[in-house]
Amino acid sequence: MCTVMGTLSTTAQTRKVGDPIVKDGVPCVIIQVYDEAGNHGLAMSLSPTKKALKAAKKTGEMKWFYSPKKLKGSDTGLQQEYLTEYYNYMKCDSLKIQTSGVSTTTQPSTSHSGKENMKNVIDYCNEKGIEMEMYFPEYAWAQSLGEGWFIPGVDELELYIKLWGYEEFGKKMPLKNFNKTIIKDFKKAITTLLGDSGDAIYFKDGALPGINFISSTIAKTKNVSPAILLAVTLHMQNYCVAVSQSFFNWLQVKSRGTLPNPHICAVCEF
Protein backbone atom coordinates (compact mmCIF):
# COMPACT_ATOMS: atom_id res chain seq x y z
CA MET A 1 0.00 0.00 0.00
CA CYS A 2 1.34 3.44 -0.87
CA THR A 3 2.53 5.91 1.71
CA VAL A 4 0.49 9.09 1.81
CA MET A 5 2.70 12.13 1.32
CA GLY A 6 0.87 15.28 2.17
CA THR A 7 -2.07 14.20 4.31
CA LEU A 8 -5.29 15.98 4.98
CA SER A 9 -5.62 18.27 7.94
CA THR A 10 -6.32 16.51 11.24
CA THR A 11 -9.30 18.80 11.72
CA ALA A 12 -10.77 18.01 8.33
CA GLN A 13 -14.05 16.25 7.89
CA THR A 14 -14.31 12.61 6.87
CA ARG A 15 -12.79 11.89 3.48
CA LYS A 16 -15.25 10.92 0.80
CA VAL A 17 -15.40 10.05 -2.87
CA GLY A 18 -14.68 13.16 -4.92
CA ASP A 19 -12.33 14.74 -2.37
CA PRO A 20 -8.79 15.82 -3.26
CA ILE A 21 -5.82 14.02 -1.72
CA VAL A 22 -2.05 14.00 -2.28
CA LYS A 23 -0.38 10.64 -2.88
CA ASP A 24 3.39 10.37 -3.19
CA GLY A 25 3.48 14.01 -4.23
CA VAL A 26 0.78 13.42 -6.85
CA PRO A 27 -2.46 15.45 -6.72
CA CYS A 28 -5.41 13.05 -6.88
CA VAL A 29 -9.13 12.66 -6.50
CA ILE A 30 -10.61 9.93 -4.29
CA ILE A 31 -12.65 7.48 -6.37
CA GLN A 32 -13.44 4.90 -3.67
CA VAL A 33 -13.36 4.62 0.12
CA TYR A 34 -13.10 1.32 1.97
CA ASP A 35 -14.19 2.47 5.44
CA GLU A 36 -16.67 4.90 6.98
CA ALA A 37 -13.94 7.34 8.01
CA GLY A 38 -12.50 7.40 4.51
CA ASN A 39 -9.01 6.57 5.80
CA HIS A 40 -8.40 3.95 3.12
CA GLY A 41 -9.47 3.67 -0.49
CA LEU A 42 -8.44 4.39 -4.06
CA ALA A 43 -7.18 7.68 -5.46
CA MET A 44 -6.65 8.64 -9.10
CA SER A 45 -4.15 11.20 -10.37
CA LEU A 46 -5.31 14.43 -11.95
CA SER A 47 -4.55 15.69 -15.44
CA PRO A 48 -2.09 18.55 -15.89
CA THR A 49 -3.49 21.95 -16.76
CA LYS A 50 -2.65 23.29 -20.22
CA LYS A 51 -0.31 25.79 -18.60
CA ALA A 52 1.56 23.09 -16.67
CA LEU A 53 1.80 20.87 -19.73
CA LYS A 54 3.15 23.72 -21.86
CA ALA A 55 5.73 24.66 -19.22
CA ALA A 56 6.82 21.03 -18.77
CA LYS A 57 7.35 20.57 -22.49
CA LYS A 58 9.72 23.55 -22.47
CA THR A 59 11.77 22.33 -19.52
CA GLY A 60 11.50 18.61 -20.21
CA GLU A 61 10.43 18.06 -16.59
CA MET A 62 7.08 16.29 -16.61
CA LYS A 63 6.77 15.99 -12.83
CA TRP A 64 3.86 13.73 -11.87
CA PHE A 65 2.07 13.50 -15.19
CA TYR A 66 2.63 11.37 -18.27
CA SER A 67 4.28 12.54 -21.47
CA PRO A 68 4.28 10.10 -24.39
CA LYS A 69 7.48 9.39 -26.25
CA LYS A 70 7.11 8.51 -29.91
CA LEU A 71 8.77 5.32 -31.06
CA LYS A 72 10.70 5.29 -34.29
CA GLY A 73 11.39 2.77 -37.01
CA SER A 74 11.11 -0.89 -36.17
CA ASP A 75 10.28 -0.18 -32.51
CA THR A 76 6.83 1.04 -33.59
CA GLY A 77 6.02 -2.32 -35.17
CA LEU A 78 7.53 -4.22 -32.27
CA GLN A 79 5.31 -2.36 -29.81
CA GLN A 80 2.20 -3.46 -31.70
CA GLU A 81 3.49 -7.02 -31.94
CA TYR A 82 4.13 -7.20 -28.20
CA LEU A 83 0.76 -5.62 -27.45
CA THR A 84 -0.97 -8.16 -29.67
CA GLU A 85 0.93 -11.05 -28.12
CA TYR A 86 0.21 -9.80 -24.62
CA TYR A 87 -3.50 -9.56 -25.41
CA ASN A 88 -3.61 -13.09 -26.84
CA TYR A 89 -1.63 -14.41 -23.86
CA MET A 90 -3.60 -12.64 -21.12
CA LYS A 91 -7.20 -12.32 -22.35
CA CYS A 92 -9.45 -13.82 -19.72
CA ASP A 93 -12.54 -11.62 -19.58
CA SER A 94 -15.16 -10.02 -21.78
CA LEU A 95 -16.23 -6.43 -22.28
CA LYS A 96 -19.05 -4.58 -24.02
CA ILE A 97 -17.59 -2.21 -26.59
CA GLN A 98 -19.35 0.50 -28.56
CA THR A 99 -18.21 0.04 -32.16
CA SER A 100 -20.44 2.51 -33.98
CA GLY A 101 -22.98 5.18 -33.22
CA VAL A 102 -25.62 2.65 -32.26
CA SER A 103 -24.16 -0.86 -32.04
CA THR A 104 -22.43 -2.61 -29.15
CA THR A 105 -20.50 -5.87 -29.24
CA THR A 106 -18.97 -8.08 -26.56
CA GLN A 107 -15.30 -8.91 -27.09
CA PRO A 108 -12.64 -10.86 -25.16
CA SER A 109 -10.45 -8.58 -23.07
CA THR A 110 -7.68 -8.57 -20.53
CA SER A 111 -8.59 -8.14 -16.86
CA HIS A 112 -10.96 -5.37 -15.86
CA SER A 113 -8.72 -4.75 -12.82
CA GLY A 114 -5.94 -2.24 -13.43
CA LYS A 115 -3.91 -3.66 -10.55
CA GLU A 116 -4.05 -7.13 -12.08
CA ASN A 117 -3.17 -5.77 -15.51
CA MET A 118 -0.11 -4.04 -14.06
CA LYS A 119 1.12 -7.29 -12.54
CA ASN A 120 0.48 -9.12 -15.80
CA VAL A 121 2.43 -6.55 -17.83
CA ILE A 122 5.36 -6.69 -15.41
CA ASP A 123 5.39 -10.49 -15.57
CA TYR A 124 5.11 -10.43 -19.37
CA CYS A 125 7.99 -7.96 -19.79
CA ASN A 126 10.18 -9.99 -17.42
CA GLU A 127 9.33 -13.19 -19.27
CA LYS A 128 10.14 -11.63 -22.66
CA GLY A 129 13.15 -9.70 -21.41
CA ILE A 130 11.87 -6.43 -22.86
CA GLU A 131 11.85 -2.88 -21.51
CA MET A 132 8.49 -1.81 -20.15
CA GLU A 133 9.39 1.85 -20.68
CA MET A 134 9.77 1.31 -24.43
CA TYR A 135 6.90 -1.03 -25.24
CA PHE A 136 4.43 -0.44 -22.38
CA PRO A 137 5.29 3.20 -21.52
CA GLU A 138 2.08 4.11 -19.69
CA TYR A 139 2.61 1.25 -17.25
CA ALA A 140 6.26 2.25 -16.73
CA TRP A 141 5.20 5.81 -15.96
CA ALA A 142 2.65 4.63 -13.38
CA GLN A 143 5.31 2.43 -11.79
CA SER A 144 7.68 5.41 -11.55
CA LEU A 145 5.23 7.33 -9.32
CA GLY A 146 5.84 4.96 -6.40
CA GLU A 147 4.92 1.59 -5.00
CA GLY A 148 1.48 0.29 -5.95
CA TRP A 149 0.58 2.71 -8.74
CA PHE A 150 -1.11 1.35 -11.88
CA ILE A 151 -3.01 2.42 -14.99
CA PRO A 152 -6.74 2.05 -14.23
CA GLY A 153 -8.71 -0.76 -15.82
CA VAL A 154 -12.39 -0.44 -16.61
CA ASP A 155 -13.24 -1.33 -12.99
CA GLU A 156 -11.42 1.74 -11.67
CA LEU A 157 -12.64 4.00 -14.45
CA GLU A 158 -16.20 2.93 -13.73
CA LEU A 159 -15.68 4.14 -10.16
CA TYR A 160 -14.52 7.49 -11.50
CA ILE A 161 -17.40 8.03 -13.93
CA LYS A 162 -19.85 7.52 -11.07
CA LEU A 163 -18.57 10.84 -9.73
CA TRP A 164 -20.22 12.46 -12.72
CA GLY A 165 -23.58 10.72 -12.29
CA TYR A 166 -23.18 7.79 -14.67
CA GLU A 167 -23.90 4.27 -13.45
CA GLU A 168 -21.79 2.08 -15.72
CA PHE A 169 -20.21 1.68 -19.14
CA GLY A 170 -22.50 0.97 -22.03
CA LYS A 171 -25.67 2.13 -20.34
CA LYS A 172 -27.79 4.91 -21.78
CA MET A 173 -28.16 7.71 -19.27
CA PRO A 174 -30.04 11.04 -19.39
CA LEU A 175 -27.66 13.95 -19.83
CA LYS A 176 -29.35 15.66 -16.87
CA ASN A 177 -27.70 13.03 -14.62
CA PHE A 178 -24.33 14.67 -15.28
CA ASN A 179 -22.98 16.03 -12.00
CA LYS A 180 -22.03 19.63 -12.75
CA THR A 181 -21.15 20.41 -9.13
CA ILE A 182 -18.21 17.98 -8.89
CA ILE A 183 -15.65 20.53 -10.11
CA LYS A 184 -16.96 23.29 -7.81
CA ASP A 185 -17.02 20.97 -4.80
CA PHE A 186 -13.55 19.66 -5.63
CA LYS A 187 -12.05 23.16 -5.78
CA LYS A 188 -13.80 24.11 -2.55
CA ALA A 189 -12.43 21.00 -0.84
CA ILE A 190 -8.88 21.92 -1.85
CA THR A 191 -9.23 25.17 0.07
CA THR A 192 -11.11 23.90 3.10
CA LEU A 193 -9.52 20.48 3.54
CA LEU A 194 -5.97 21.00 2.34
CA GLY A 195 -5.33 24.60 3.27
CA ASP A 196 -4.27 23.92 6.85
CA SER A 197 -1.73 21.26 5.88
CA GLY A 198 -0.24 23.29 3.05
CA ASP A 199 -0.98 20.65 0.43
CA ALA A 200 -3.04 22.94 -1.79
CA ILE A 201 0.19 23.84 -3.63
CA TYR A 202 0.19 20.37 -5.20
CA PHE A 203 -3.02 21.17 -7.06
CA LYS A 204 -1.90 24.33 -8.83
CA ASP A 205 -0.79 22.34 -11.89
CA GLY A 206 -3.59 19.75 -11.88
CA ALA A 207 -7.24 19.56 -12.90
CA LEU A 208 -10.02 17.02 -12.66
CA PRO A 209 -9.97 14.95 -15.85
CA GLY A 210 -13.05 14.69 -18.00
CA ILE A 211 -14.46 11.28 -18.86
CA ASN A 212 -12.04 10.30 -21.57
CA PHE A 213 -9.25 7.95 -20.58
CA ILE A 214 -6.60 5.49 -21.56
CA SER A 215 -7.43 2.17 -19.86
CA SER A 216 -5.20 -0.81 -19.13
CA THR A 217 -8.03 -3.15 -20.16
CA ILE A 218 -7.32 -4.28 -23.72
CA ALA A 219 -9.87 -5.77 -26.10
CA LYS A 220 -10.19 -6.32 -29.83
CA THR A 221 -12.94 -5.07 -32.08
CA LYS A 222 -13.87 -6.64 -35.42
CA ASN A 223 -11.07 -6.33 -37.99
CA VAL A 224 -9.07 -4.10 -35.65
CA SER A 225 -5.87 -4.98 -33.83
CA PRO A 226 -5.95 -4.86 -30.01
CA ALA A 227 -5.79 -1.31 -28.70
CA ILE A 228 -5.65 0.26 -25.28
CA LEU A 229 -9.26 1.21 -24.61
CA LEU A 230 -10.75 4.57 -23.88
CA ALA A 231 -13.52 5.27 -21.42
CA VAL A 232 -15.52 8.03 -23.02
CA THR A 233 -18.76 9.86 -22.35
CA LEU A 234 -20.46 10.43 -25.67
CA HIS A 235 -22.75 13.36 -24.96
CA MET A 236 -24.00 13.23 -28.52
CA GLN A 237 -25.77 10.00 -27.65
CA ASN A 238 -25.84 10.23 -23.85
CA TYR A 239 -23.87 7.02 -23.52
CA CYS A 240 -21.11 6.21 -21.12
CA VAL A 241 -19.24 3.49 -22.94
CA ALA A 242 -15.96 1.70 -23.42
CA VAL A 243 -14.74 2.18 -26.97
CA SER A 244 -11.72 1.14 -28.99
CA GLN A 245 -9.00 3.50 -30.20
CA SER A 246 -10.25 3.04 -33.76
CA PHE A 247 -13.77 4.15 -32.79
CA PHE A 248 -12.37 7.17 -30.97
CA ASN A 249 -10.52 8.15 -34.16
CA TRP A 250 -13.79 7.74 -36.08
CA LEU A 251 -15.51 10.05 -33.61
CA GLN A 252 -12.82 12.68 -34.11
CA VAL A 253 -13.48 12.64 -37.83
CA LYS A 254 -17.23 12.85 -37.31
CA SER A 255 -16.83 15.73 -34.88
CA ARG A 256 -14.17 17.42 -37.02
CA GLY A 257 -11.45 16.78 -34.50
CA THR A 258 -13.07 18.57 -31.58
CA LEU A 259 -12.80 15.67 -29.11
CA PRO A 260 -10.03 16.12 -26.53
CA ASN A 261 -7.09 13.76 -26.32
CA PRO A 262 -7.60 10.96 -23.81
CA HIS A 263 -6.27 11.40 -20.29
CA ILE A 264 -3.58 9.07 -19.02
CA CYS A 265 -4.01 8.83 -15.26
CA ALA A 266 -2.78 6.42 -12.61
CA VAL A 267 -4.45 4.90 -9.55
CA CYS A 268 -3.12 3.84 -6.15
CA GLU A 269 -4.47 2.83 -2.76
CA PHE A 270 -4.13 5.18 0.18
C-alpha positions in Angstrom: 0.0 0.0 0.0 1.3 3.4 -0.9 2.5 5.9 1.7 0.5 9.1 1.8 2.7 12.1 1.3 0.9 15.3 2.2 -2.1 14.2 4.3 -5.3 16.0 5.0 -5.6 18.3 7.9 -6.3 16.5 11.2 -9.3 18.8 11.7 -10.8 18.0 8.3 -14.0 16.3 7.9 -14.3 12.6 6.9 -12.8 11.9 3.5 -15.3 10.9 0.8 -15.4 10.0 -2.9 -14.7 13.2 -4.9 -12.3 14.7 -2.4 -8.8 15.8 -3.3 -5.8 14.0 -1.7 -2.0 14.0 -2.3 -0.4 10.6 -2.9 3.4 10.4 -3.2 3.5 14.0 -4.2 0.8 13.4 -6.8 -2.5 15.4 -6.7 -5.4 13.1 -6.9 -9.1 12.7 -6.5 -10.6 9.9 -4.3 -12.7 7.5 -6.4 -13.4 4.9 -3.7 -13.4 4.6 0.1 -13.1 1.3 2.0 -14.2 2.5 5.4 -16.7 4.9 7.0 -13.9 7.3 8.0 -12.5 7.4 4.5 -9.0 6.6 5.8 -8.4 3.9 3.1 -9.5 3.7 -0.5 -8.4 4.4 -4.1 -7.2 7.7 -5.5 -6.6 8.6 -9.1 -4.1 11.2 -10.4 -5.3 14.4 -11.9 -4.5 15.7 -15.4 -2.1 18.6 -15.9 -3.5 21.9 -16.8 -2.6 23.3 -20.2 -0.3 25.8 -18.6 1.6 23.1 -16.7 1.8 20.9 -19.7 3.2 23.7 -21.9 5.7 24.7 -19.2 6.8 21.0 -18.8 7.4 20.6 -22.5 9.7 23.6 -22.5 11.8 22.3 -19.5 11.5 18.6 -20.2 10.4 18.1 -16.6 7.1 16.3 -16.6 6.8 16.0 -12.8 3.9 13.7 -11.9 2.1 13.5 -15.2 2.6 11.4 -18.3 4.3 12.5 -21.5 4.3 10.1 -24.4 7.5 9.4 -26.2 7.1 8.5 -29.9 8.8 5.3 -31.1 10.7 5.3 -34.3 11.4 2.8 -37.0 11.1 -0.9 -36.2 10.3 -0.2 -32.5 6.8 1.0 -33.6 6.0 -2.3 -35.2 7.5 -4.2 -32.3 5.3 -2.4 -29.8 2.2 -3.5 -31.7 3.5 -7.0 -31.9 4.1 -7.2 -28.2 0.8 -5.6 -27.4 -1.0 -8.2 -29.7 0.9 -11.1 -28.1 0.2 -9.8 -24.6 -3.5 -9.6 -25.4 -3.6 -13.1 -26.8 -1.6 -14.4 -23.9 -3.6 -12.6 -21.1 -7.2 -12.3 -22.3 -9.4 -13.8 -19.7 -12.5 -11.6 -19.6 -15.2 -10.0 -21.8 -16.2 -6.4 -22.3 -19.1 -4.6 -24.0 -17.6 -2.2 -26.6 -19.3 0.5 -28.6 -18.2 0.0 -32.2 -20.4 2.5 -34.0 -23.0 5.2 -33.2 -25.6 2.6 -32.3 -24.2 -0.9 -32.0 -22.4 -2.6 -29.1 -20.5 -5.9 -29.2 -19.0 -8.1 -26.6 -15.3 -8.9 -27.1 -12.6 -10.9 -25.2 -10.5 -8.6 -23.1 -7.7 -8.6 -20.5 -8.6 -8.1 -16.9 -11.0 -5.4 -15.9 -8.7 -4.8 -12.8 -5.9 -2.2 -13.4 -3.9 -3.7 -10.5 -4.1 -7.1 -12.1 -3.2 -5.8 -15.5 -0.1 -4.0 -14.1 1.1 -7.3 -12.5 0.5 -9.1 -15.8 2.4 -6.5 -17.8 5.4 -6.7 -15.4 5.4 -10.5 -15.6 5.1 -10.4 -19.4 8.0 -8.0 -19.8 10.2 -10.0 -17.4 9.3 -13.2 -19.3 10.1 -11.6 -22.7 13.2 -9.7 -21.4 11.9 -6.4 -22.9 11.8 -2.9 -21.5 8.5 -1.8 -20.2 9.4 1.8 -20.7 9.8 1.3 -24.4 6.9 -1.0 -25.2 4.4 -0.4 -22.4 5.3 3.2 -21.5 2.1 4.1 -19.7 2.6 1.3 -17.2 6.3 2.2 -16.7 5.2 5.8 -16.0 2.6 4.6 -13.4 5.3 2.4 -11.8 7.7 5.4 -11.6 5.2 7.3 -9.3 5.8 5.0 -6.4 4.9 1.6 -5.0 1.5 0.3 -5.9 0.6 2.7 -8.7 -1.1 1.3 -11.9 -3.0 2.4 -15.0 -6.7 2.0 -14.2 -8.7 -0.8 -15.8 -12.4 -0.4 -16.6 -13.2 -1.3 -13.0 -11.4 1.7 -11.7 -12.6 4.0 -14.5 -16.2 2.9 -13.7 -15.7 4.1 -10.2 -14.5 7.5 -11.5 -17.4 8.0 -13.9 -19.8 7.5 -11.1 -18.6 10.8 -9.7 -20.2 12.5 -12.7 -23.6 10.7 -12.3 -23.2 7.8 -14.7 -23.9 4.3 -13.4 -21.8 2.1 -15.7 -20.2 1.7 -19.1 -22.5 1.0 -22.0 -25.7 2.1 -20.3 -27.8 4.9 -21.8 -28.2 7.7 -19.3 -30.0 11.0 -19.4 -27.7 14.0 -19.8 -29.3 15.7 -16.9 -27.7 13.0 -14.6 -24.3 14.7 -15.3 -23.0 16.0 -12.0 -22.0 19.6 -12.7 -21.2 20.4 -9.1 -18.2 18.0 -8.9 -15.6 20.5 -10.1 -17.0 23.3 -7.8 -17.0 21.0 -4.8 -13.6 19.7 -5.6 -12.1 23.2 -5.8 -13.8 24.1 -2.6 -12.4 21.0 -0.8 -8.9 21.9 -1.9 -9.2 25.2 0.1 -11.1 23.9 3.1 -9.5 20.5 3.5 -6.0 21.0 2.3 -5.3 24.6 3.3 -4.3 23.9 6.9 -1.7 21.3 5.9 -0.2 23.3 3.0 -1.0 20.7 0.4 -3.0 22.9 -1.8 0.2 23.8 -3.6 0.2 20.4 -5.2 -3.0 21.2 -7.1 -1.9 24.3 -8.8 -0.8 22.3 -11.9 -3.6 19.8 -11.9 -7.2 19.6 -12.9 -10.0 17.0 -12.7 -10.0 15.0 -15.9 -13.1 14.7 -18.0 -14.5 11.3 -18.9 -12.0 10.3 -21.6 -9.2 7.9 -20.6 -6.6 5.5 -21.6 -7.4 2.2 -19.9 -5.2 -0.8 -19.1 -8.0 -3.1 -20.2 -7.3 -4.3 -23.7 -9.9 -5.8 -26.1 -10.2 -6.3 -29.8 -12.9 -5.1 -32.1 -13.9 -6.6 -35.4 -11.1 -6.3 -38.0 -9.1 -4.1 -35.6 -5.9 -5.0 -33.8 -6.0 -4.9 -30.0 -5.8 -1.3 -28.7 -5.7 0.3 -25.3 -9.3 1.2 -24.6 -10.8 4.6 -23.9 -13.5 5.3 -21.4 -15.5 8.0 -23.0 -18.8 9.9 -22.4 -20.5 10.4 -25.7 -22.8 13.4 -25.0 -24.0 13.2 -28.5 -25.8 10.0 -27.6 -25.8 10.2 -23.9 -23.9 7.0 -23.5 -21.1 6.2 -21.1 -19.2 3.5 -22.9 -16.0 1.7 -23.4 -14.7 2.2 -27.0 -11.7 1.1 -29.0 -9.0 3.5 -30.2 -10.3 3.0 -33.8 -13.8 4.1 -32.8 -12.4 7.2 -31.0 -10.5 8.1 -34.2 -13.8 7.7 -36.1 -15.5 10.1 -33.6 -12.8 12.7 -34.1 -13.5 12.6 -37.8 -17.2 12.9 -37.3 -16.8 15.7 -34.9 -14.2 17.4 -37.0 -11.4 16.8 -34.5 -13.1 18.6 -31.6 -12.8 15.7 -29.1 -10.0 16.1 -26.5 -7.1 13.8 -26.3 -7.6 11.0 -23.8 -6.3 11.4 -20.3 -3.6 9.1 -19.0 -4.0 8.8 -15.3 -2.8 6.4 -12.6 -4.4 4.9 -9.5 -3.1 3.8 -6.1 -4.5 2.8 -2.8 -4.1 5.2 0.2 
